[in-house]
Amino acid sequence: MSLKLYARFIADLENRGQCEYGGIIELNGKDRETTSPNSLGRLIARELSLDAESVQVTHWSRLH
């Protein structure tokens, strides 16, 4: 079973500057254990092929 979150984050896209995104994120497997903005930011960065420091989560909440 997956875990669905609504997340807002800022991504530093280097040559394109910073962009703010918001939407639903679905976590599966071991990633469902994510409980902090920092670990969620690392997961988002990994999926976007960015450095972990390039993503800052500003808000997140679990969807029911």
Order of alpha helices (4+ residues) and beta strands (2+ residues): beta-beta-alpha-beta
